[in-house]
């Protein structure tokens, strides 16, 4: 996820491994309340239901993957 942040901030390729994104998202979803209460993650960003795993993961952690950098 930090790789995505850095790539976005510097105009580089933001593509993450889709299988790793799907696995991370699956593992994090059950910890939603705990993660949000830590203050390290912002509110989830809404994305289309058919979005790819990377888009869903980035949105889950509170970043807007659909905005222009």
N, C-alpha and C positions, 0 to 999 in steps of 0.2 A: 504494500500500500504506500509505503514511503517512496518506493521507486516511481509509482504513478505520480505522486506529488511533485517529485523532483523533475520528472520528465515533462509534466504539464507546465511547471514554472519556467523551464528552460527551452521549451519549444521542441522537445525531442519526442521520439516514438513512445507512446504511453501504453503500448500493448503489453499485457501481463499474460501469464500462462493460464489458459481457460480452465484446465482441470484443477489447478491450484486455487484459482478464484472460487470455483464451485465448492471445493472442499472447505476452504476457509469460511465462506458464507454459511454453509451447512453447519459448521461447528460453532459459529458465532451467534446464529439466530436464537438458539435456546438461552443464550446469555444476554439477551437484549437489555433487560432492565439493569443488570449488573454493569454492563459496559457503559450504558448511558449515565448511570449514577456515579461512575468514576470521574466524569467530567472530561474524559479524553476523547469522547465521540460526540458529535453534534446530533441534532435530530435527523432521522432518516429523510432522504430526499425521494420524492415520488418519481418513479420511472415506469415506463410501460411494462406490463406483465410479461411480454415476450422479449424483453431486453436480454442481452447476453449476460453470462455470469460475471464478467468484469464490471459491467455497468451496474448490475445489481449490488455487487460487493462495495463498489465505491460509493454508491448511493446509501447503502446500509450504514457506512461509517460516517455519513454526514457530509460528504463532498457532492458537488453537483457535476456528474460526469457529462451532462448534456450541454453545459454552458460553454461558451467560447472562452478560451484562456485569455 
